[in-house]
Amino acid sequence: MLKGYNGKILRLDLSTGSIDYESIDEDIARKYIGGVGLAAKILWDETTVDTAPLSPENELVFMAGPVTGSALPKSSRYIVAGISPATGIWGQAHSGGYFADELRHASLDGIVVRGAKTHISQAPLSNEILVLPCRAMREDDKDYAVSFGVPVNAQGLTLICSEPEVSEAGNFFDHPIGSSIYLNDSTIVFDDVFIPNERIFLKGEWQFAGDIAYMFGNFHRLSAETYKAVELELFTGAAALMAEYNGVEKAAHVRDKLTWLTMYAEATEVMGRAACEHCVSEPDSDLVYPNPMYANIAKFFFADNWHQATKYVQDIGGGIVATCPSSKDYFNPETHNLLDKYLGGKAGITTEHRLRLIKLIRNLTSSYEDVLTLHAEGSLAAQRLSIHSLADFDRYKAAAKRAARIEDGTKHPVFSDLPDFPCQY
Ligand SMILES: Cc1cc2nc3c(=O)[nH]c(=O)nc-3n(C[C@H](O)[C@H](O)[C@H](O)COP(=O)(O)OP(=O)(O)OC[C@H]3O[C@@H](n4cnc5c(N)ncnc54)[C@H](O)[C@@H]3O)c2cc1C
């Protein structure tokens, strides 16, 4: 194997726009050592005494040597050579800095990716897109068992973005959340995007695809709990405030709903915390990750109960959540006093505050939020799969056997050392 070189040369023809890769001949690399040596050999072979310096036949060769980019002091140098317009013969310039290192490490080996992936949140705001494989892959899928990072402006990458649910940016009255936060989701199309080796983490090793996908899920689901716990606090607060503004906070069914919302919000928070506090550390490595069981249960729990929660909040809010006039009418001198008079709530609460709260509930219980909560970070089925595969059924079965006094010789580390159950009185 050729050491000190990546083994390929990139050929750019500015007249035709063509881009080609060419292998470096090992014998030549050994004979003509260094950037100067290789550049001289190329120019000797490909130009003649008659080549005019400023003609398309002249070549500009950017070349690094075998020690460029290594730990050797002062090795970050590269050369640019060609037929010089000043002399009509060989001309060379040397330069240092980061470019030399980048040139040396710009691997021309890699993979070409074609296809599309939808739903990618905030992609246009990112520097890099991280691409992961699917969970269940077999040997036949190995061409697709890839994981890599790609700059968002890479050649061949197209981002087709979703429309914001709210298009009136800055209209905080009507869309308190939607006008200030826009989750931009895009469909990303890869049109023969070249990914160099140094950006690839998985290249055909299909056996590890599931591990990568599951590990991503652990972190991603925990990240959802952290934002959802805060959102649910706000959600429960909006319902409690609305009940107060409407003067129904003491009604038995409203108190029940507020109690349920409180349990829902607090349980989501606690499960997210449990995933962090009972994190898993991988032996023989520095890797620590969220507890997969708790992270999956927390995501499933809040997503599965979300529609029940929005139902309660919308119920307390009343039909006005759907039919409320817009801020344009509320602040229109012709209609302001009418709306102030007829859309007010309990005495002592201003109509403006009530309307602001109604708009917040409308925003929080929108269909975008519904779908986001259910599907983002994986659908309910995805968490069920993880939870089932992580479940320690042997432990649960051992507990049941102990209680039922089933002695079948199987031992379990948690239960075999415990006294008999139920205890003798
Ligand atoms: C707002 C939002 C943001 C998102 N952001 C990102 C992101 O940044 N990056 C990212 O990678 N993804 C993102 N997602 C994608 C999210 O992970 C998926 O939406 C989710 O995994 C569900 O997949 P799907 O949308 O393809 O639905 P589908 O897979 O089509 O699911 C629809 C229904 O079909 C069922 N189903 C599907 N296949 C089967 C089967 N084989 N057997 C039985 N039932 C099946 C599902 O359980 C579900 O009930 C985002 C989604 C949303 C809504």
PDBQT file of the ligand as one rigid body, heavy atoms in Angstrom, charges set to zero:
ROOT
HETATM    1  C1  LIG A 501     -42.470  17.168  13.020  1.00  0.00    +0.000 C 
HETATM    2  C2  LIG A 501     -41.601  15.986  12.734  1.00  0.00    +0.000 A 
HETATM    3  C3  LIG A 501     -40.215  16.149  12.753  1.00  0.00    +0.000 A 
HETATM    4  C4  LIG A 501     -39.378  15.074  12.432  1.00  0.00    +0.000 A 
HETATM    5  N1  LIG A 501     -38.027  15.257  12.404  1.00  0.00    +0.000 NA
HETATM    6  C5  LIG A 501     -37.215  14.251  12.000  1.00  0.00    +0.000 A 
HETATM    7  C6  LIG A 501     -35.803  14.454  11.850  1.00  0.00    +0.000 A 
HETATM    8  O1  LIG A 501     -35.293  15.533  12.129  1.00  0.00    +0.000 OA
HETATM    9  N2  LIG A 501     -35.045  13.431  11.408  1.00  0.00    +0.000 N 
HETATM   10  C7  LIG A 501     -35.598  12.225  11.092  1.00  0.00    +0.000 A 
HETATM   11  O2  LIG A 501     -34.855  11.315  10.685  1.00  0.00    +0.000 OA
HETATM   12  N3  LIG A 501     -36.908  12.000  11.196  1.00  0.00    +0.000 NA
HETATM   13  C8  LIG A 501     -37.725  12.977  11.657  1.00  0.00    +0.000 A 
HETATM   14  N4  LIG A 501     -39.086  12.742  11.776  1.00  0.00    +0.000 N 
HETATM   15  C9  LIG A 501     -39.576  11.438  11.318  1.00  0.00    +0.000 C 
HETATM   16  C10 LIG A 501     -40.169  10.525  12.376  1.00  0.00    +0.000 C 
HETATM   17  O3  LIG A 501     -39.153   9.789  13.010  1.00  0.00    +0.000 OA
HETATM   18  C11 LIG A 501     -41.169   9.642  11.611  1.00  0.00    +0.000 C 
HETATM   19  O4  LIG A 501     -42.253  10.459  11.246  1.00  0.00    +0.000 OA
HETATM   20  C12 LIG A 501     -41.657   8.483  12.456  1.00  0.00    +0.000 C 
HETATM   21  O5  LIG A 501     -40.620   7.556  12.676  1.00  0.00    +0.000 OA
HETATM   22  C13 LIG A 501     -42.815   7.735  11.766  1.00  0.00    +0.000 C 
HETATM   23  O6  LIG A 501     -42.436   7.335  10.488  1.00  0.00    +0.000 OA
HETATM   24  P1  LIG A 501     -43.297   7.772   9.220  1.00  0.00    +0.000 P 
HETATM   25  O7  LIG A 501     -43.602   9.238   9.326  1.00  0.00    +0.000 OA
HETATM   26  O8  LIG A 501     -42.580   7.294   8.021  1.00  0.00    +0.000 OA
HETATM   27  O9  LIG A 501     -44.659   7.037   9.410  1.00  0.00    +0.000 OA
HETATM   28  P2  LIG A 501     -45.039   5.555   8.936  1.00  0.00    +0.000 P 
HETATM   29  O10 LIG A 501     -43.866   4.630   9.125  1.00  0.00    +0.000 OA
HETATM   30  O11 LIG A 501     -45.622   5.642   7.583  1.00  0.00    +0.000 OA
HETATM   31  O12 LIG A 501     -46.128   5.245  10.013  1.00  0.00    +0.000 OA
HETATM   32  C14 LIG A 501     -47.518   5.434   9.835  1.00  0.00    +0.000 C 
HETATM   33  C15 LIG A 501     -48.221   4.290  10.541  1.00  0.00    +0.000 C 
HETATM   34  O13 LIG A 501     -47.908   3.048   9.886  1.00  0.00    +0.000 OA
HETATM   35  C16 LIG A 501     -47.428   2.100  10.829  1.00  0.00    +0.000 C 
HETATM   36  N5  LIG A 501     -46.442   1.235  10.168  1.00  0.00    +0.000 N 
HETATM   37  C17 LIG A 501     -45.415   1.630   9.349  1.00  0.00    +0.000 A 
HETATM   38  N6  LIG A 501     -44.745   0.556   8.934  1.00  0.00    +0.000 NA
HETATM   39  C18 LIG A 501     -45.316  -0.528   9.498  1.00  0.00    +0.000 A 
HETATM   40  C19 LIG A 501     -45.058  -1.925   9.433  1.00  0.00    +0.000 A 
HETATM   41  N7  LIG A 501     -44.045  -2.425   8.719  1.00  0.00    +0.000 N 
HETATM   42  N8  LIG A 501     -45.848  -2.759  10.146  1.00  0.00    +0.000 NA
HETATM   43  C20 LIG A 501     -46.871  -2.265  10.889  1.00  0.00    +0.000 A 
HETATM   44  N9  LIG A 501     -47.172  -0.946  10.975  1.00  0.00    +0.000 NA
HETATM   45  C21 LIG A 501     -46.398  -0.088  10.288  1.00  0.00    +0.000 A 
HETATM   46  C22 LIG A 501     -46.810   2.952  11.942  1.00  0.00    +0.000 C 
HETATM   47  O14 LIG A 501     -46.711   2.245  13.172  1.00  0.00    +0.000 OA
HETATM   48  C23 LIG A 501     -47.798   4.100  12.009  1.00  0.00    +0.000 C 
HETATM   49  O15 LIG A 501     -48.912   3.710  12.779  1.00  0.00    +0.000 OA
HETATM   50  C24 LIG A 501     -39.940  13.804  12.119  1.00  0.00    +0.000 A 
HETATM   51  C25 LIG A 501     -41.343  13.648  12.123  1.00  0.00    +0.000 A 
HETATM   52  C26 LIG A 501     -42.155  14.704  12.441  1.00  0.00    +0.000 A 
HETATM   53  C27 LIG A 501     -43.652  14.494  12.430  1.00  0.00    +0.000 C 
ENDROOT
TORSDOF 0
